[in-house]
Amino acid sequence: MQILYFTLGWFTALILMAIVLAVIYSRLKRTRQKESNIKGYLDLIPDLTEVQRSRLQEIRSVFLPKVSDIRKKLYIKRSELADLLFAEPFDRPELDNTAKEILKRQSELENEVVEHILEEKELLSPMQKRKFYEIIVEQFSHGGLGVHDVKGRKT
């Protein structure tokens, strides 16, 4: 009889543990999906109105393709730079020109992001602007453009 109780207890514990793990997994999966769906800084502000979200989509329909194009050009130029660094014969003027092109594209990307932030900021209430400021400071504190940076984004 004790073996029966032991076996039932063991299976009950196993089933409860499976349920707990399933709940944890589903919550983590949802969190990861939300994080991967971030396209911009305002996605980090949860209390946007439908009007704000609609206007944001209009702004992004212009901004996102523009920065995607800049990123693609940056990747191409960086690939060219890597090839030039190890090319034989070594062509210093061409290398310098490619490095200047990379700087130009980086500056262009930074300018687009700044203009985009200014445009997004106009959509927000004073309370949302404070939250937006905190998000920008936190995102920029890592030394890049935060969610709009080239790092880790392959297009």
Kinemage of the C-alpha trace (Angstrom):
@kinemage 1
@onewidth
@group {chain A} dominant
@subgroup {mainchain}
@vectorlist {calphas} color= white
{ca met a 1} P 0.000 0.000 0.000
{ca gln a 2} L 2.874 2.402 0.783
{ca ile a 3} L 4.338 1.783 -2.657
{ca leu a 4} L 1.012 2.819 -4.212
{ca tyr a 5} L 0.965 6.094 -2.222
{ca phe a 6} L 4.600 6.742 -3.051
{ca thr a 7} L 3.974 6.163 -6.769
{ca leu a 8} L 0.846 8.364 -6.804
{ca gly a 9} L 2.711 11.124 -4.946
{ca trp a 10} L 5.631 10.899 -7.334
{ca phe a 11} L 3.383 11.124 -10.417
{ca thr a 12} L 1.422 14.008 -8.883
{ca ala a 13} L 4.647 15.910 -8.222
{ca leu a 14} L 5.806 15.169 -11.772
{ca ile a 15} L 2.546 16.472 -13.268
{ca leu a 16} L 2.592 19.619 -11.100
{ca met a 17} L 6.201 20.275 -12.082
{ca ala a 18} L 5.303 19.889 -15.775
{ca ile a 19} L 2.450 22.402 -15.352
{ca val a 20} L 4.732 24.906 -13.596
{ca leu a 21} L 7.374 24.572 -16.323
{ca ala a 22} L 4.744 25.004 -19.056
{ca val a 23} L 3.473 28.222 -17.436
{ca ile a 24} L 7.019 29.593 -17.063
{ca tyr a 25} L 7.835 28.695 -20.663
{ca ser a 26} L 4.720 30.390 -22.051
{ca arg a 27} L 5.404 33.595 -20.097
{ca leu a 28} L 9.024 33.706 -21.239
{ca lys a 29} L 7.958 33.068 -24.815
{ca arg a 30} L 5.469 35.964 -24.670
{ca thr a 31} L 8.113 38.261 -23.190
{ca arg a 32} L 10.580 37.371 -25.946
{ca gln a 33} L 7.965 37.966 -28.623
{ca lys a 34} L 7.170 41.405 -27.195
{ca glu a 35} L 10.865 42.328 -27.113
{ca ser a 36} L 11.443 41.174 -30.680
{ca asn a 37} L 8.459 43.218 -31.846
{ca ile a 38} L 10.113 46.483 -30.801
{ca lys a 39} L 10.598 48.669 -33.858
{ca gly a 40} L 11.240 51.922 -32.062
{ca tyr a 41} L 11.528 53.722 -28.776
{ca leu a 42} L 7.808 54.405 -28.453
{ca asp a 43} L 7.154 50.647 -28.377
{ca leu a 44} L 8.655 50.866 -24.900
{ca ile a 45} L 5.850 53.219 -23.760
{ca pro a 46} L 2.833 51.050 -22.911
{ca asp a 47} L 0.118 53.731 -22.611
{ca leu a 48} L -0.022 55.143 -26.140
{ca thr a 49} L -3.521 55.940 -27.378
{ca glu a 50} L -4.878 54.477 -30.608
{ca val a 51} L -4.524 57.900 -32.270
{ca gln a 52} L -0.857 58.051 -31.193
{ca arg a 53} L -0.242 54.499 -32.437
{ca ser a 54} L -1.867 55.308 -35.765
{ca arg a 55} L 0.236 58.439 -36.255
{ca leu a 56} L 3.327 56.487 -35.168
{ca gln a 57} L 2.689 53.929 -37.923
{ca glu a 58} L 2.520 56.754 -40.468
{ca ile a 59} L 5.826 58.171 -39.230
{ca arg a 60} L 7.471 54.745 -39.294
{ca ser a 61} L 6.252 53.986 -42.807
{ca val a 62} L 8.676 56.680 -43.992
{ca phe a 63} L 11.415 56.343 -41.360
{ca leu a 64} L 11.993 52.573 -41.264
{ca pro a 65} L 12.606 52.065 -45.012
{ca lys a 66} L 14.931 55.075 -45.021
{ca val a 67} L 17.112 53.775 -42.170
{ca ser a 68} L 16.987 50.239 -43.553
{ca asp a 69} L 18.524 51.557 -46.760
{ca ile a 70} L 21.226 53.423 -44.820
{ca arg a 71} L 22.029 50.245 -42.828
{ca lys a 72} L 22.346 48.196 -46.012
{ca lys a 73} L 24.761 50.741 -47.440
{ca leu a 74} L 26.739 50.645 -44.181
{ca tyr a 75} L 27.028 46.844 -44.317
{ca ile a 76} L 28.188 46.994 -47.927
{ca lys a 77} L 30.799 49.662 -47.173
{ca arg a 78} L 32.054 47.758 -44.124
{ca ser a 79} L 32.396 44.637 -46.227
{ca glu a 80} L 34.341 46.638 -48.805
{ca leu a 81} L 36.545 48.015 -46.024
{ca ala a 82} L 37.334 44.504 -44.794
{ca asp a 83} L 38.309 43.463 -48.314
{ca leu a 84} L 40.461 46.569 -48.785
{ca leu a 85} L 42.283 45.991 -45.498
{ca phe a 86} L 43.635 42.689 -46.825
{ca ala a 87} L 43.824 43.448 -50.535
{ca glu a 88} L 47.082 42.944 -52.420
{ca pro a 89} L 48.295 45.366 -53.555
{ca phe a 90} L 47.200 47.575 -50.693
{ca asp a 91} L 45.366 50.726 -51.852
{ca arg a 92} L 45.493 53.321 -49.067
{ca pro a 93} L 43.552 56.079 -50.897
{ca glu a 94} L 40.708 53.662 -51.663
{ca leu a 95} L 40.720 52.460 -48.039
{ca asp a 96} L 40.537 56.037 -46.765
{ca asn a 97} L 37.721 56.853 -49.179
{ca thr a 98} L 35.708 53.824 -48.021
{ca ala a 99} L 36.257 54.742 -44.363
{ca lys a 100} L 34.969 58.257 -45.127
{ca glu a 101} L 31.898 56.762 -46.798
{ca ile a 102} L 31.221 54.693 -43.664
{ca leu a 103} L 31.456 57.791 -41.482
{ca lys a 104} L 29.115 59.623 -43.848
{ca arg a 105} L 26.528 56.808 -43.634
{ca gln a 106} L 26.843 56.626 -39.836
{ca ser a 107} L 26.276 60.365 -39.616
{ca glu a 108} L 23.298 60.083 -41.950
{ca leu a 109} L 21.808 57.331 -39.772
{ca glu a 110} L 22.345 59.361 -36.605
{ca asn a 111} L 20.690 62.421 -38.170
{ca glu a 112} L 17.681 60.392 -39.306
{ca val a 113} L 17.251 58.935 -35.813
{ca val a 114} L 17.464 62.384 -34.201
{ca glu a 115} L 14.843 63.768 -36.588
{ca his a 116} L 12.674 60.731 -35.942
{ca ile a 117} L 12.906 61.183 -32.165
{ca leu a 118} L 11.910 64.832 -32.497
{ca glu a 119} L 8.943 63.856 -34.651
{ca glu a 120} L 7.847 61.114 -32.236
{ca lys a 121} L 8.242 63.398 -29.232
{ca glu a 122} L 5.554 65.712 -30.621
{ca leu a 123} L 2.989 62.894 -30.347
{ca leu a 124} L 3.391 62.525 -26.583
{ca ser a 125} L 1.723 63.950 -23.491
{ca pro a 126} L 3.968 65.599 -20.857
{ca met a 127} L 3.970 62.407 -18.733
{ca gln a 128} L 4.826 60.273 -21.763
{ca lys a 129} L 7.601 62.709 -22.714
{ca arg a 130} L 9.236 62.142 -19.317
{ca lys a 131} L 9.107 58.382 -19.878
{ca phe a 132} L 10.405 58.879 -23.434
{ca tyr a 133} L 13.330 60.906 -22.083
{ca glu a 134} L 14.210 58.099 -19.655
{ca ile a 135} L 14.058 55.553 -22.469
{ca ile a 136} L 16.297 57.635 -24.738
{ca val a 137} L 18.860 58.201 -21.969
{ca glu a 138} L 18.907 54.476 -21.159
{ca gln a 139} L 19.124 53.410 -24.819
{ca phe a 140} L 21.864 55.894 -25.678
{ca ser a 141} L 23.856 55.090 -22.526
{ca his a 142} L 25.139 51.926 -24.209
{ca gly a 143} L 27.071 53.998 -26.731
{ca gly a 144} L 24.836 53.677 -29.757
{ca leu a 145} L 21.415 54.520 -31.104
{ca gly a 146} L 19.598 51.964 -28.990
{ca val a 147} L 16.885 50.127 -30.908
{ca his a 148} L 17.819 51.982 -34.103
{ca asp a 149} L 21.502 51.126 -33.960
{ca val a 150} L 23.234 49.047 -36.599
{ca lys a 151} L 24.668 46.627 -34.019
{ca gly a 152} L 22.950 43.284 -34.096
{ca arg a 153} L 20.544 44.305 -36.855
{ca lys a 154} L 20.953 42.471 -40.104
{ca thr a 155} L 18.692 43.648 -42.887
